[in-house]
Amino acid sequence: MIVNALAKRGIESKKSFSYIACKAIPIIDTFNAQDLANTANAYAKMNQYHPNFFDKIAKASIPIISTFKAQELASIVNAFAKMNHNHRRLFDEIAKSSIPIINTFNAQGLCNIANAYAKVKHDHQRLFDEIATTSIPIIKTFKAQGLANIVNAYAKNNHDHPLLFEAIAAASIPIIKTFKAQELANTANAYAKMNQINPRLFDEIATASIPIINTFNEQNLANTANAYAKIDHNHPRLFDQIAKATICTIRTFKAQGLANIANAFAKLNYDHPRLFDKIATTSIPIIRQFKAQELANTANAFAKMNYDHPRLFDEIAKASIPIIRSFKAQELTNTANAYATMNHDHQRLFDEIATASIPIIRSFKAQELANIADAYAKMNYDHSRLLDKIEKTKIPNIDVKECIQLLVQDQLKICEMYKPSRTSALKYQYLSH
């Protein structure tokens, strides 16, 4: 076909692809499975997105989907995913047709189909189960990119399959030095996200990452650090190299990357003053680009590591106040707690945190209520309306055992905010749920 030839030769004429799409639409029903798959693939390969044309390809494919072979199914679904065109009915039909012939898919086909469904966030539990069952016996035929892509796809779709993750780890370790930066970062991130703890794999990822750390971009560095922090896997040499690479390239970092790096180092209690200083000075000029979670995590990270940077905390406060209503319970708690820990006085921020907390007070967990009340106590901020709301609200998601444990550990600091006559009543309220 002409379009396929153009794609093979790398001809990116938008006008040519538009013309071909217009001419093809009236006769699209005469296309067979291979024609449809190749056409979609050619447009995706050349990044020529024509939504109406992709809809027509989907409509023509569905009635004859049973005639598609494994490669054609993987190719067409991958093309739609690459263009981020989630045609739900087509994806459902491709899944139905793929399952009975899943054993005919090769390693690349299995990777492509899993990756495509994950990319457009189209969850199909049975298809993913079948892909895993088929992949495990042939996992040693997967290359580095395939192993990284398939485990990343399962993590993106939040599809837990311990046997597949074990098999991927076993296959990855012997060839880990062939993994590129993104593949190493994505693998670590996927295992951490799914809480699949594999110390040997993480040690091997670290060993493979260190010599090529300068090839890691912002996202790779942040994802790797975040993954190790998430599963509490401490690797000082790797974190030293991540810090050095981050410092060298920090001007390219965006809000999320800066917040994630700071948060990861703080979680593992990894002390690196120069890195935190660079994060602060880089964050300040772009602080308005930070979202709620990024602002809260940054403040929390600096407070946890006891890095006092008054200007950064002032700027975080300024950026937080206009968007304070977008903060969730944990973010409000962490922000208040961070400012209290650093004894950074900002009355207006605390007033706004209180105002934002009151309408969503039922979403706070017991520990969060204890921490936010303690923060107000430390700063001597008497916000009676917030405290009254905490006292009067019956919290449906409080766990009795958690409350008892907090009391035993003397961590239910909320009681310190009340006079003795109110303290016993508040304790009773917590323990009566």
N, C-alpha and C positions, 0 to 999 in steps of 0.2 A: 504493500500500500504506500501511497505517496507520503502520508503523514509519518509512517514508520521510517521511511527513507530519510526524511528531513531530520527526524530525531537522531538517527544513527550518524548522520553527518554533522550534527550539532548546529543545524541552521535554526536560528531563533527568531525568524521573521514573524512578528505578531500578526501582521497583515495576512501572511500566507496561512497561518493556523486558523485565523478567523474565517477566511474564505473557505477553507476545507470544511470547517465545522458547519457553515451555512449550507454547503452543497451536500454534506453527509446526512444531515438531519432528516430530509424527506425520504431517504432510502435506508435509514438506520435499521429497519426491520429485516432487511435482506442480509445483514451482517451475521456471520456465524460466531461461535464462541471465541475462536482465535482472533477474528477481526476486531471484535469488541474489546477483548483484553489488550490486544496490541495498540489499539487506538487510544484507549484510556492511558495506557502506560507511556505512549509517545508524548501525549500532552503533559502528563505529570513530569516526565523526564526533562522536558524543555520548559517546565514551569509555566505552561500556557493554560491558565484557568478560565474556562468558559462554563459557568454554573448551569446554564440551560442545556448545553451540549452534554454535560455529565449526567444531568437528569434524564436526558433522552437515552444515553448509553445504559443507564440503570434500568429504565423502563423496557428497553429491548432485551436486556440480559435476563431479567427475572423469569420470563416464560420458558427460556431455554437453558436455565442455569444447570439443569441435570446433565447437559451435554458438555459442560466445562470440565476439562481435566484438572488435575492438581495444580500444575504450573499456571494454568490460566486463571484459576480461582485465586491463587496467591498473588498473581500479577495484577488483576483488576482491583482486588481489595486494597492492595498496597498503593496503587495509583490514586484511588479515591481518598485514602488516608493521607497521602502526601499532599494532596490539594485541600486537606481538611474538609472534605465534602462527605458528611455523614448522612448517607441515604439509608435510613434505618431498615427499610424493608429489604433493600438489596443486601445489606450486611446480615440480616436474619436469614435470608435465603442462601447466601454463601455459606453460612455456618451449617445450615441443614444439609447442604450438598457436600460439604467438606467432611463432616463426621463419618459417613459411611465409607469414604475412601481415604481416610486420614493416613492409613499405612502406606499410601502411594506417594505421600509428600516426602521430599528429601529435607535435609537439615535446613537449607536456605528457605525453602517453602514454609516450613514450620515456623521459622523465625519471622518471616515476612508477615504471615497471617496473624501471629500473636501480636507483633509490633503494630500492625495496622489497626486492630481492634482496640489496643491500648491507646494509640495516638488519638483516636476520635472518641475515646472513653465510652466505647460500646461494650457493655458487659454481657458476656455469654458464658455462663458457668460451665455448661456441658462441653462446649467447644474447647475451653481452656483445660478442662480435665483430660479431654481426649488428646490434645496437643502434648500435655505432660506425659501421659501414658505412652505415647508414640515416641517421644523424644528421649526418654530415659535409656532404652536399650541401645540407641544409636548416638548417645551424647558425645562419645569420643570422636565422632565424625564432624562435630561442630568446630568451627574456627573461633578465634578469640572474639571477633565482632559478633558472631552468632550467639555465643555463650552470654556475652554482655547484653545483647539486645533482648534475648528471650527472658533472662532474669529481670531485666528492667521492665519489660512488658507486664510480667506477672505482678511486679511491685506497683506499677502505675495503676493497674486494674484492681489492686488490693486483693489479689487471688492467692491465697496461701496454699502452697503445695510442698510440704517439707521434703518429700522424697525427691522431687525435681531439684530443689535447692541443694540437697546433699549431693546429687549426681553432678550438678553444674560445678559445685565447689571441687569435687574430686577430679573433674575433667579440666578445670581451670588451673589448678595449682601446678601441674607439670609444664604448662605452656604459658604461665603468667608473664614471663618476660617478653612474650610476643604481643601482649595487650598494649594498646596506645593509651594516652592520658585519659581520654573520655571514657574508654572502656573500663579502665581501672576505677575511675570515679563512679561511673554508673553501677558497676558491680558492687562496690562497697555501699553505695547509697541504697541499692535495692535490698541487700541483706539486712541493713540497719532498719530500713523502713518496715520490713516484714518481721523484724525481731528474730531473724534467723542467725543465731550466735554460732560463729565458726572461727575460733581464735587463730587456727593455723592459716586459714584463708586470709584473714585480715593481716597477719604477720607477713604473709607472702605478697599481698597487695602493697604493703608498706615498703618491703624490700625492692619490689619492682618499680615503685613510684619514685623513690628517692633519686636514682640516677637520671631520671627524665623529668624531674619536677619543674624545670624551666619550660617544658612544653605544655604544662597545665595552664589553662586560661582561668579567668575569674570564677566561673561556675564550677570547673573541675576542682579548684582549690577549696572553695566553700563547701561543695558537696562532700568531698573527701573528709575534711575536718569535721563537718557536721555528722557524718556517718560514724566516725570513730567515737565522737562524743556521745552520740545517741545510745550506743551499746556499751559505753564506758570502757572502751579499749584504749588503754594508754600506750602510746608509742612515741617517746620523747624525741627520737632522732627524726621521725617523720614530721612531727610538729615543728621542730626546729627548721626543717627545710621548707615546710609550708609557710612559716613566718617569714623566712628570707625571701621566698618567691613572691609572697603577698606584698611585702614592703617595696620590692623592686617594681611591681606592676600596679601599685595601689591606686594610681591616678586613673586607671581604666575601670576600677570597681564602681558598681552602682550600689544603691541603697541596700538591696537584699544581700548582696555579697559581703558588704561591710558588716552588716548586722549578724549574718550567719557565722562569719569568721570569729567575731568577738564572742558570740554566744558559745561557739564550740570550745574555744580556749578557756572560757570561764567554767563551762560544765566540767571539763577535766582538770580544772584548777591549775592550768598551765601558765606559769608566770612569764610574761614577755613584755616588759614596759615599753620598749621601743615600738613594738607592733601596735600596742594599744594607743600610744601617742600618735602614730601615723593614722590609725583608724579615726581617732578624734578629729585631727586636723583635716582629714579628707571628708569626713561626714558633715562637718559644720556648714560648708558652702552649699551642700545639696540636701540639707536636713529636711526641707519641705517636700522632698521626693520620697521620704520614708513613710511607709504605711504604719498603721497602729501597732502591729506585731513587731515590726522592725524597730520602732521607737522604744517600745517596752523592753524588747530583748537587749537593745544596746545599753539602755540605762541599767538594766538588771546585770548585764555582764560587767560593766565598769564598777558597779557597786559590789558585786561578788568578789572581784579581784582587788577591791579597795583602791581603785585608781581614781583619785580625785581630780576632776577636770571641770572646774566651775563653769567655764564658758560652754562646754558641750552640754552640761545639764541645763543651763539657761536656754540654750537653743532647742533642746529636746522638749522642754516645757512649752516654749513658744510654738513649736510645730504641733505639739499634742493637743493643746487647748482647742483649736478650731475643729479638730476631728475627734474629739474625746468621745463622742457618742458612738463612734465606730469601734471603740475598744471593747473587747470581751472582758468577762469577769477576771480571768487570769491576768490579762494585760493591765487592767486597772490596778489589781493587787500588786503585781510586780513593779509597776511604775511607782506607786506610793511607797512600797517597801524599799525600792532603790534609793529614792530621795531621802527617806528616813535613815537608812543605813549610812549614807554619806553626810547626813545632817545638813542637807542642802535646802535652805528655807525658800519656799515658793508658795505663799499662801493662796494665790489665785489658782495654781495648778491643783492644789489639794481641794479647793472649793469645787472646781470643775470635776474632779474625780468623784467627789461625793455626789454631786448632781447627776453624773452619768451612772453611778452605781445603784442609786435608789430604785430606778424603774426595773432593773434587772437583778435585784437582790436575790431572787429565788434561784438564779443560775450559779451563785457562788457556792463553792464547796466549803466544808467546815474549816479546813486549813486556810483557805483564802480569806474567810471572814476573820479568823484569828489574826492573820498577817496584816490585813488592811486596818483593823482596829488598833493593832500594835503600832503600826506606822503613824497613825494619828496621835497615839499616846506619846510616842517618842518625840514628835514634833510639837507637842502641846497644842495641837489644833483641836478645838472643841467644836465638832460639827454635830450638834445634838440631833438634827433631823436624820442624818445617816445612822447614828447610833440607836436612835429610837426605832428606826425602820428595821435594823438588824435584830433588835430585841423583840419587836412585836411580830416579826415574820416567822411563820413556821416553815422551815426549810425542808421541802420534800425529798431532796437528794442527799440529805445528811445520813451517813452511815453510823449506827450506834457504836460499833466497835471502834471506829475511827475517833469518835468523840471521847470515848472512855480513855483511849490511848493518849489523846491529846491532853486530857485532864491529868492522867497519871504522870505524863512527862512534863506537866506544868507548862504546856505550850498553848493552852487556850487563853491567850493573852488578852482576849477581848474582855475578860472579866476585870482586868485592871482598869478599864475605862469607866467602871461604874462604882458608885458608892456601895458599901457593904450590904445595904438593904436590897439593892438591885442585883448584886452579884449572885446571890443564891437563887433568885428567881430565874436569872439568865441561864445558870448551870442546869436548873431543872428543865428549862425549855429545850436545851440541847439534848439532854439525856432522855427526854420523854418521847423522842421521835424514833 
